[in-house]
Amino acid sequence: MTNALLHPFAPPNKPESDYLNIVRGEGSLVFDSSGKSYIDGIANLWLCQVGHGRTEIIDAVATQMRQIEAYHTFAPFSNGPAAQVAEMIVERSPLVDGRVFLGCSGSDAVDTALKIARLFQQRRGHDGRQIIVKRTNGYHGTNFGGTSAQGITLNREGWGDLIPHFIEVPHDDLEVAATIFAEHGERIAAVLTEPIQGGGGVHPPVDGYLEGLHRLCEDNGALLIFDEVICGFGRTGNWFGAQTFGVTPDLIIFAKGVTSGYQPLSGVIVSRDVCNELEEPDFLLRTGYTYSGHHASCAAGIANIELMETEGLVDRVDNIGSQLRSGLAALKGDGLIESWRGLGAIYAAELGNDAVSARDKMLSAGVILRPIGTCLAICPPLVITDDEISRLIDTMADALR
């Protein structure tokens, strides 16, 4: 095997032969090249809501590709799958009268949302409103905008000068955010936040925090952007985290769970107020991607959403969460973990020390979790069975003893 492939978030000097080669998936299980099975406790990478190997999505994509694989949606072109998936997304979101701008990945959707937020302010004559307020521990992809917006210091280092006009606030201190608005309110374009911070360690918001951010934005003419790349499409027990927390933002970023990873697809749901500004006569929205509205990706999104509806996967989250909370509480009671946090179907077990060795022990025992600093992240497919959850918890206990 050659070393031509350069892996993301990995040491470039690690040889290809040292990586685990995943070749097949079925439900909540994946299989390596030797045939060994693993419970996928991180849903690929926070995204495979409907589980692996779903022929319904595979067939929908194949059927679409036999007609046409893709054609761009720059004016004057469009296509049925793109229009349909956009409609299905807004209908399930809190922005039911909004519109959807489609892309390919969470990273490009973050950059699109940042551009739209600044564009909105510029078009309203607020040329000085360029500041984006971000939170410590926030993860917003790895494009230049998202890297600049990250609240994870290590991910910002080594790239040289990043994009200016970002101000970071603590992820759990609303008073600091209020102080920033008091000092810079007339220059703030938007606040960017995940409803539950995922890649930064699975941090749910403290009580009243998201509501407080919403008030600060409303009172100061700033937009509120929810990065729901992880939370969106059922992960928190509703279609979107905004619904779980009862806070309606101006822009919602989505990706991952919209297709459960069967095809790359992302986007930004744009509220009616922002759309009204963009829909002024003679205005041309000068942004987009070659694959915006990709036929086959949109077909995957349609089939994925239909599967989630048919199988009641959003409603299943309560049961998954109940079992995970019970298991994590037992681990804490036994002194095997320091604490746990999370809600819905996304959690972190805090170990108090580097989590890589625990991840490796669990991997050897056939369970995949993701180490983030001193915690193990748990984010299973929404089709995970009760027995698989029990095995996941038992394997974690064995690895930590």
C-alpha positions, -999 to +999 in steps of 0.1 A: +000+000+000+014+034-009+016+065+012+000+089-014-030+097+008-025+126+032-050+122+061-069+150+078-061+157+115-033+131+115+005+131+116+017+132+080+046+108+089+022+080+099+024+052+072-008+042+054-003+006+068-009+019+103-044+030+096-076+009+102-092+002+068-130+003+071-145-015+041-182-022+049-211-010+071-244-023+082-267-005+106-246+007+136-217-016+127-187-011+104-162-038+094-125-036+087-105-053+060-100-084+082-137-088+087-138-075+123-169-056+133-171-024+154-200-006+169-198+029+153-203+050+185-195+082+167-218+077+136-189+080+112-180+115+123-211+128+140-234+122+110-247+087+101-282+091+115-299+063+096-270+038+099-248+022+073-257+002+042-292+017+037-303+005+002-331+031+001-305+059-001-281+039-023-309+031-048-322+067-048-287+080-057-282+053-084-315+061-099-307+098-101-273+092-115-287+071-143-307+101-154-280+128-148-253+128-121-251+166-117-255+199-134-248+233-118-275+256-104-260+289-114-286+311-132-304+302-154-303+265-143-320+245-115-332+210-109-360+191-091-339+173-064-323+206-052-356+224-050-373+195-033-346+189-007-345+226+001-383+226+006-381+195+029-354+211+050-371+245+056-404+227+064-387+208+093-367+239+105-378+268+127-373+290+096-403+277+077-406+307+054-368+309+048-348+297+019-318+273+015-284+279+000-268+245-008-231+235-007-210+205-002-195+204+033-200+220+067-168+240+062-181+257+031-215+263+046-199+281+075-180+304+051-213+310+032-231+319+064-203+343+074-204+360+040-242+363+041-242+378+076-217+405+065-235+410+032-268+416+050-252+443+071-235+459+041-267+460+022-284+477+051-258+504+050-239+492+080-205+491+065-188+491+099-205+459+110-179+433+103-172+417+137-182+381+142-184+370+179-174+334+184-171+311+214-143+293+231-144+256+222-164+263+190-156+242+160-166+256+126-148+236+100-114+242+084-118+266+055-103+300+061-134+316+075-142+286+097-106+283+109-107+320+118-140+314+136-128+284+156-125+287+194-101+258+195-066+274+197-046+245+183-066+245+151-059+281+145-021+278+149+005+276+122-016+290+093-003+326+094-026+355+096-063+345+096-093+367+088-097+397+110-127+410+130-134+379+151-138+383+189-138+353+211-159+350+243-160+322+269-184+295+259-204+297+292-202+333+303-230+355+290-218+385+309-186+387+289-207+385+257-228+414+270-197+434+277-184+428+242-217+441+228-216+471+251-181+480+238-185+470+201-223+467+195-224+490+164-196+470+148-209+435+153-223+417+123-232+384+139-227+359+166-217+324+155-224+294+178-232+257+179-263+249+200-242+221+215-205+224+209-194+191+194-158+190+181-147+212+211-157+185+236-195+182+236-205+212+257-243+219+260-251+255+267-256+267+303-292+276+311-303+308+295-271+312+274-286+308+239-316+329+249-292+356+262-272+356+230-305+359+210-315+390+231-281+406+227-283+402+189-319+415+187-311+445+209-280+454+189-289+447+153-267+417+149-276+383+133-275+350+153-260+321+134-265+286+146-239+261+133-260+229+133-236+208+113-237+182+142-269+191+160-291+192+129-313+164+116-324+148+148-293+147+170-309+166+199-343+151+197-358+176+173-349+182+136-327+211+147-311+221+180-328+255+177-361+238+183-347+219+213-335+250+230-364+272+218-342+299+202-347+308+165-316+322+148-313+342+116-291+316+098-288+279+103-258+260+090-263+223+083-244+193+067-235+158+080-269+144+090-288+158+060-276+128+040-262+106+068-230+108+048-242+089+018-233+119-004-217+153+004-243+180+010-245+211+032-262+244+033-275+275+051-311+281+059-317+318+055-345+335+075-372+355+058-358+388+072-324+382+056-340+369+024-360+401+021-328+420+019-313+397-007-344+397-028-343+434-036-346+440-074-314+440-095-293+424-067-271+394-077-259+370-050-222+366-060-213+333-042-218+296-049-201+263-056-198+241-086-217+214-067-244+236-051-276+216-057-257+185-070-285+162-083-272+130-067-264+146-034-298+161-032-314+128-040-295+113-011-308+141+012-344+135+001-342+097+007-324+102+040-351+126+053-378+103+042-362+074+060-359+094+092-395+103+090-407+068+081-387+052+109-394+079+135-357+083+142-360+118+157-384+104+182-360+076+190-335+100+204-352+101+238-347+064+242-311+065+231-304+094+254-320+078+284-299+046+280-267+065+275-273+088+305-281+058+327-249+040+315-227+071+320-241+077+354-232+042+364-197+046+351-194+078+372-209+060+402-182+033+399-155+060+397-145+051+362-152+085+347-150+119+364-182+133+349-204+132+317-223+158+298-246+160+268-282+156+258-303+139+231-279+115+214-246+133+218-225+129+250-190+131+264-174+111+291-148+131+310-119+109+319-096+135+335-066+124+314-057+118+278-085+098+261-065+083+233-054+052+252-090+045+263-101+050+227-075+025+215-085-001+241-122+002+231-112+000+194-094-033+201-127-045+218-148-035+188-162-001+197-154+032+180-155+065+200-137+097+194-112+111+218-112+149+224-086+160+248-096+143+281-130+131+271-145+104+249-173+116+226-203+094+220-226+102+190-241+069+177-264+063+147-300+069+156-307+033+146-284+019+174-301-010+193-305-013+230-280-042+231-255-022+211-257+007+236-252-018+265-222-032+248-208+003+242-211+012+279-197-022+291-167-019+267-160+016+280-161+002+316-137-026+307-113-001+290-113+022+320-108-004+347 
